[in-house]
Amino acid sequence: YWIRPKYVWYIDSKGNKRRYYPDFYLPDHDLYIDPKNDFLIKTDIDKTNRASKDNNILIIVLGDKYITTDSIQSLVGNRGTAPLLPACKAGTLLLS
């Protein structure tokens, strides 16, 4: 299952404190998913990386062709029972 997460704080490249709003949170996997179009992937990657690093969280950015049930199941496993990338604890994973 997923929930709509609250924002997380991050520090931008100018040292300002900002809010980052990921679209989905999967609590069973402690994972944030943020679908984006190609333009936003390019413009938001610094923000996403900073939010991930500053909060020690894993954010998966999904490009248009990866916003499918099959793609998400390949990440979290069949019916959400398999662990997601066991070696990856925090960071940004970009699928575009």
Secondary structure by P-SEA (a helix, b strand, c coil): ccccccbbbbbcccbbbbbbbbccccccccbbbbbbcaaaaaacaaaaaaaaaaacbbbbbbccccccaaaaaaaccccccccccccccbbbbbcc
